[in-house]
């Protein structure tokens, strides 16, 4: 037996059917009936300060939980602000559902107030975009949305909600919970993997992409260890294998260890599980030749459209990571002593790569960022969640912090600035028992720093390290490389970040020297644990120290010398 409900109530009830416990958003008059229905539900609605922050939080939740991150925004400006999170979810293969309030059907196609055609707007950055015009079809649309968002290669779904539809009453039954599906490898494909590996002299295992759960990570770790396989992780998927694991040899992405890059290029069999092999992971498509790699490539991915899209692999397997990892873990191990010798060499190369970089040996800077990361390692638990947005500052975490396994890294593969702060807050709201540390550049922080108010409101004790070098550092680095000495559009005049934090009700400190950081971090950890409030540590450092590998001065001088010779 069904009872008459408004569209808003049907929608909120449908969210509960699919297991939703938390949603993020910015309220709008276009979906008031949904807000009213949320009032009496068990779903926690996190109020954000800007839709971009809300969408980033939903995306981070999707990464952290493996379930779709839910986000509600209003029409027009709200939707355009939220689009950055949808793009991130698409390129990161993260399950997410964005609900957008829409003008009523009686106003549609008149360019009414804040009206946008969302199918056209989001068509290339979402797995599915639709508009629900009839209240009785809400259960059907939501069942499909959850199914699409989580099946195959996960990703974002966008649903528009016309205002008049939400207040319409309908008698309709709820659907069953969605049951997402993943493809599986055939037994003969697993046999083919083993045969190719058995012929390998210097194989390499590369992990990345979506669909990894704790059991899958444990199975693939067992597979790597039993076979002595050198194992790397793709760009911003470094937490798929605990970095303390004996088979972990580093990350394949921006700023890759040159010796690891050589290992990828020289591998005779490259087993890639889950990674798309996109621009960042392949160093601009240079680690593998396109379309036919010199390595014997075994590419496993849950989306058949991804396989063969750039690289023609010797063996292409459409499979989800859970079933593939289980099958590999059950495979009879291959006894190849040479692999273990190569693994030992690769581990030594990783240790050398993570040692204190020479850039600090030749520059007696007051604040040593390598030592900052060492203090983080010493004081924070191994399951600490590290979040970051985009910028050179992130390299200090990516290169030197040993991620403790899934999920200890939340970062955008699409290079979205402003991601780290809302991601860190979402992580702390969802898993308050864990330590959460955000790395944020000064420009990066100010793109979503207003979400610190959200952290204070909900008692999210995240610690945010603001790397203040008074510039958009990555772009400045590229400027000095291509247009040496011609600085344009990259200099920043920043606020006092510590004072700004205190104005929000958080703790704020400024660190100028290496010796000041350890005590400041200890105070931040104690404050966040005692008060369940965020803390900011502003790191003021020499902007010349742009990367662990080179200073701006070195980059500029090299570029000037090259131009002089040409």
C-alpha positions, -999 to +999 in steps of 0.1 A: +000+000+000+013+034-009+005+069+004+004+102-013+038+121-010+053+152-025+081+148-050+105+161-024+095+135+002+096+107-024+131+118-033+144+119+002+128+085+010+145+071-021+178+084-009+173+065+023+164+033+004+198+035-013+216+039+020+224+076+019+234+089+054+249+123+045+245+149+019+263+182+011+249+213-004+239+250-004+202+257+000+181+272-027+145+282-032+143+258-062+142+227-039+125+238-007+104+207-006+135+186-005+149+206+024+116+202+042+117+165+037+152+163+049+141+179+082+123+148+093+148+123+078+178+105+092+200+119+065+225+145+077+226+176+055+259+195+057+254+232+048+282+246+028+293+281+020+297+277-017+286+251-042+321+243-054+330+234-018+299+213-015+306+194-047+342+188-037+330+175-003+306+151-020+333+139-044+357+134-014+330+114+004+326+092-028+364+086-028+365+078+009+334+056+011+330+040-024+294+051-022+280+080-043+286+114-027+253+133-027+252+171-034+222+195-036+225+229-053+201+254-067+197+263-104+219+285-126+247+300-105+245+271-080+249+245-107+278+263-125+297+266-092+292+229-085+304+219-120+340+218-108+332+189-085+314+171-113+344+174-135+367+162-107+344+132-101+344+124-138+382+124-143+388+107-110+361+080-116+343+088-084+307+079-077+286+111-072+251+123-077+244+160-081+208+172-076+200+206-091+169+226-085+153+236-118+128+261-130+092+248-131+080+230-162+056+258-168+086+282-173+109+258-192+126+270-224+119+307-218+153+315-204+135+319-171+153+331-140+186+311-136+174+285-162+200+263-179+197+232-200+217+208-178+218+180-204+239+203-226+259+218-198+270+186-181+268+162-211+305+157-215+314+157-178+289+132-164+280+096-170+243+104-172+223+137-171+186+138-168+156+158-156+128+143-136+096+158-148+071+136-131+071+129-093+059+093-097+091+084-117+115+096-089+121+061-076+129+049-111+153+077-118+171+074-085+176+037-089+191+042-122+213+071-109+228+049-082+233+020-106+250+042-132+272+061-107+287+029-092+287+003-120+317-002-144+339+028-143+322+049-115+314+085-121+290+114-116+253+116-124+234+149-126+196+150-120+176+182-125+145+187-103+119+211-116+104+231-088+068+223-096+075+185-098+089+186-063+056+199-048+034+176-069+019+147-049+020+111-061+012+076-050+042+055-058+062+027-042+099+030-034+123+010-054+147-017-041+183-006-033+205-004-063+229-033-069+258-020-090+276-044-112+312-049-123+326-070-151+347-101-143+377-116-160+373-151-176+395-179-163+413-181-195+422-144-193+437-150-158+457-179-174+469-156-201+481-131-175+501-158-158+517-170-190+528-135-200+542-129-165+560-162-165+580-150-196+590-117-180+625-108-169+617-073-155+579-069-149+562-041-131+528-039-115+510-005-117+479+001-096+453+029-100+418+039-109+384+032-093+366+003-077+392-006-050+379-018-017+399-029+014+396-066+004+408-059-031+438-039-018+447-067+006+444-093-022+466-074-046+492-067-018+493-105-012+497-112-050+526-087-053+544-100-022+540-137-030+555-131-065+581-105-056+566-080-081+579-044-080+546-024-075+540+013-082+508+034-078+494+058-104+491+095-100+471+103-068+463+067-061+493+062-039+472+048-011+462+016-030+492-001-015+505+008+019+537+027+012+554+007+040+547-025+021+578-044+010+568-043-027+560-006-030+585+012-052+569+047-057+543+067-076+540+071-113+529+107-120+540+143-119+575+146-106+582+109-109+615+095-097+636+093-129+648+059-120+613+047-116+604+063-149+632+043-165+618+011-149+584+017-164+599+023-198+622-007-196+597-032-182+591-061-205+557-068-190+537-040-176+506-052-157+483-022-152+453-027-129+426+000-129+447+030-141+435+048-172+470+055-184+462+092-189+485+121-194+496+126-158+503+089-152+523+084-184+543+117-181+526+132-211+523+098-229+560+094-229+565+064-205+545+042-230+545+047-268+511+053-284+494+034-299+516+004-295+538+003-264+572-013-265+563-031-232+541-061-232+511-043-218+484-061-198+456-035-192+428-043-168+400-017-165+362-018-157+352+003-187+355-014-221+356+020-238+388+028-220+406-003-231+424+004-264+414+040-264+450+052-264+472+021-260+468-012-278+476-037-251+488-072-257+461-084-233+430-062-225+407-074-197+375-057-188+371-064-151+364-047-118+392-045-093+375-066-066+372-097-088+405-092-106+425-088-073+408-119-059+417-140-090+453-128-090+456-136-052+445-171-059+469-176-088+498-200-082+529-179-075+557-176-100+592-183-086+614-157-102+644-148-080+654-121-105+622-102-098+631-100-061+666-087-069+650-059-090+626-052-062+654-047-037+671-023-062+639-004-067+633-001-030+668+014-026+661+039-053+629+049-036+647+054-003+673+076-020+645+096-037+628+103-004+659+114+014+665+151+021+667+168-013+698+186-024+679+218-029+680+224+009+717+214+012+726+244-011+700+268+003+701+274+041+664+283+042+648+291+076+620+267+069+629+232+056+597+217+040+613+182+039+617+185+077+580+196+079+569+163+063+592+143+086+575+159+116+541+150+102+553+114+098+567+114+134+536+129+151+506+117+130+492+081+130+498+059+100+462+060+090+462+098+088+442+111+058+462+135+037+442+158+014+455+184-011+444+204-041+467+213-070+501+230-069+538+224-065+534+224-027+516+190-030+549+174-042+562+175-006+534+152+005+534+131-027+571+124-027+580+122+010+549+111+029+544+073+032+506+069+026+493+042+050+469+024+026+433+029+014+421+056+020+448+079+033+450+101+002+423+124-011+435+144-041+422+154-075+436+137-106+421+165-127+443+191-110+415+211-094+427+239-072+406+244-040+400+207-035+421+200-004+402+221+022+367+209+015+380+173+011+397+174+044+366+188+061+344+161+045+368+134+056+369+146+092+330+149+093+327+114+079+355+098+099+359+119+130+381+094+148+409+097+123+435+124+120+430+145+088+457+168+075+453+191+045+482+205+024+470+237+008+489+264-012+482+300-004+463+305-037+447+270-034+435+277+001+417+310-008+397+293-035+376+274-008+389+287+025+354+299+034+345+262+041+365+267+073+332+280+086+316+247+077+343+229+097+337+250+127+299+246+125+301+208+124+331+203+147+354+190+121+389+191+136+410+191+104+445+205+105+453+227+075+489+235+065+489+266+043+521+268+022+525+306+018+551+316-008+530+346-021+526+333-056+508+309-079+539+287-077+533+261-104+524+288-130+554+309-119+576+279-124+563+274-159+568+311-165+604+311-155+610+280-177+594+295-208+596+333-203+625+337-178+624+368-157+591+380-171+568+376-141+531+383-150+499+375-132+514+351-106+522+373-076+499+372-046+492+395-017+479+373+011+461+378+044+473+367+078+460+331+075+465+325+112+445+355+122+418+346+096+415+312+111+410+327+146+383+349+132+364+318+121+368+303+156+396+279+147+432+279+160+458+297+139+496+298+141+524+311+119+556+291+114+587+308+100+614+283+109+620+246+109+622+245+147+589+261+152+569+236+132+571+205+154+557+223+185+531+240+164+519+207+149+517+192+184+496+221+196+473+217+166+469+180+171+460+186+208+436+214+200+417+196+174+413+165+196+402+184+226+379+209+210+368+192+177+376+224+159+400+230+129+435+244+132+456+263+106+494+264+105+506+290+081+540+281+067+559+312+055+588+300+034+612+311+006+593+311-027+626+304-044+623+268-031+596+259-057+601+222-059+622+195-042+644+193-073+651+229-083+648+265-072+632+292-093+666+308-097+680+276-112+650+272-135+653+308-147+691+307-152+688+275-172+661+289-194+681+321-200+712+302-209+692+280-233+677+310-250+711+326-253+724+296-271+695+293-295 
